[in-house]
Amino acid sequence: MLRMNGTPAPPDEAALVQGLRAGDPATFETLIRTYGGRLTQVARRILFNEEDAREVVQEAFISAFKAREQFSGDAKLSTWLHRITVNAALMKLRSKRRRPEEPIEDLVPRFLPNGRHTEVFRSWDEPVDVALERKETAQFVRDAIDRLPEAYRTVLILRDLQGLTGPETAEVLDTTVNAVKIRLHRARMALRTLLAPQMEGAAS
């Protein structure tokens, strides 16, 4: 079905759920066309590898199809697929990661008793998704995101890069909305700390 402007109308969620539970191949193809691109973006930003991302998404869709009868319908179908994809990407990341993660406490700004930063640097106020689109900043932003501990990096990706809401992110990560808020705040602080030297270099 097409909208009045000629663009395809989004598929009906209830119909997709019904077709998925019935094991309908056409519904499965629709799911891949509808969500495949966005899920690949999620996996790519976790893994920083196109081939691994595509492999993870393929595995996620297969897992979703096998577990289709377990989908309760309490969450949106897209959120459920995000959860499966993120879990698959994190499992692959853990299997490949060789270097130990830096504790988040080593990355967030430190404060003096008067509440001021111990470090003095320019603030990085540009949104992460915008910085990643700019050729001049994309690589060192990717490198900085990659240095974040897994739990914080994943929240940053889902909220700031994929645009999921707090409740959706909590659902994907099987945690609370408050935990998402705390992790996101600390992830943003850590990212600004990691990007500060680049900002100072650009200003000099």
N, C-alpha and C positions, 0 to 999 in steps of 0.2 A: 504494500500500500504506500502511496505517495502523499506528501503534504501538498497544500495548495501551491507552494513555491517550487514544487517538483522534486524536493529532496525526500529520501526514504523516511517513512515514519518509524519511530523506535518500536521494536517488537513488544508485544504484550507480555508482561512479566508472568501473569497467571498461565497464559498459553505455553510459554517457555517451560515453566515448572511442570505443567501437566505433560508436555511432550518429553521432557527430560526423564521424568519418573517412568514414563511408558517405554523408554529406551528408543525413541524415535530418531533414526539417523538424520533426518532433515532438520529436526530441532537441534541436534548436536552440531551440525554444520552452521546453523544460525548463531548458536552460542559462540562458536569460533570466530565468525565474521564480526559479531557484535562486540565481543570483549577481548578478542585475541590481541589486538594492537595495544590496548591500554595495559593488559597484563604483561605483555612483552616489555613495555616501558618500565613497569615496576621491577621485573626481574633483571632487566639491563642495568638499572640504577643500583640494584643491590650487588650484582655480580661484576659490573663493568666489563662484560664480555658478551658480544652479540650471539655467538654460537651457543654459549652456555645458557643465555636467556631464552633462546628459542627452544632449546632442549627442555628446559625447566617448564616452560609454558605447555609444551606438548605433553610432558609427564603430568602436569597439573590437570589438563583436560581429561586425560585418560583416568586419573584418580577420581576426578569429579564424576565421570560417567559410571565408574565402578561403584562409587558411593552415593549414587543418585537417590537411592531409596532412603538414605539417612538424612537428606535435606528436609528439615522440618518446616521451612517456610517462615520461621520467626524473623530471620534476617533477609535482606534483599539478596537476590541471586548473585548480583555483582559483588557484594560483600563476601559471600561464601566463596566465590571463585578467587577473590583477592586473598582470602585466608589460605586457601590451598596453595596458591602460587607463591605467596610469601614464605610459607613453611618449606616448600620445596626448594626455593632459592636459598634460604638460610641453611638448609641441610647441605646443599652443594657447597655453599661458601665455607661452612665449617670443615667439610672434608678436604678443601683445597687450601685453607688458610695455613700459612707456615709461621708467620710472625705473631707474637703475642699482642693482644690489644692493649692500648694505653688506657689506664683508668680515667674515667671522666673527670675525676678531681684534679688530674694533672692538666686538663685542657680548659676547664672553666676559669674565668678571671678570679684572681684572689683579691680580697678586700682588707683594707686597713681598719683599725678600730673606729676611725671616724667615718667609715662607710665608703671611702674613696678607693678606686682601683690601685693595686700596688704597681701595675703597669700603666704607662700612659701611651695610648695609641688612638688613632682615628677610628671612629665607629664604622663598621661595614653595614650600611643600611639598605643596600640593594637587595631585593628579593632573590632567593636562591635560584628559582626557576629562570629569572631574567639573567642572572649572572652566568648560568649554564648555557644560555643561548648566545652569549657574546663570545666571539672567538678569542678576544684578548684575555678573558677571565675564565673560560670554561675549564681548561685543564687544571689550573691550580685549585679551582673550586671543587672539581671532581676528586682531586688528590686529598683535599681537606676533608671532604665528606667521607672518603674511604678510611680516614684515620679515626673517625668517631667510633666508639664502641658499638657493637652490633645493635643492641636494644635502642640506643639513641638514634643511630643512623637510620634504622628502619622507620621509626616514628617520623623523623624529619622527611624522609622520602614520601611516606604516605600522606602526610599533612601538607607539606610545603610544595612538593613536586607533583603529586597525584591529585591533590585537592580533596582528599577525603575529609569528612567532618570528624570532630572528636569522637562522637559515638561510633561512627563507622570504623575508625581506626582502632578503637577499643575492641570492637567486635572482631576485627581481623586478627588482632594480636592476642585476643582472649584475656584482656585486662580491663581495668576500670578507666573511665573517662578522666578521673583525677590523675591517675598514673600517666596517662597520655599527656596531659597538660604539663606535668612536672618534667617528664622526659623531653618534651618538645622545647620547653623553656631552657633546660640545661644544654640540649643539643645546639640550640641557636647561640647560646653564650659561648659554648666551646668552639663552634664554627667561626664566630667573630674573633676569638682569640687566635685560632689557627690562620685566619686570613689577615690579621693585623700586620704581620711583617710585609706582606705583599702591598698592603695599603701604604705603609710607610715608604716602601721602595718606590711606589708610583708617585708619591708626593714629593720625593726628594729630587 
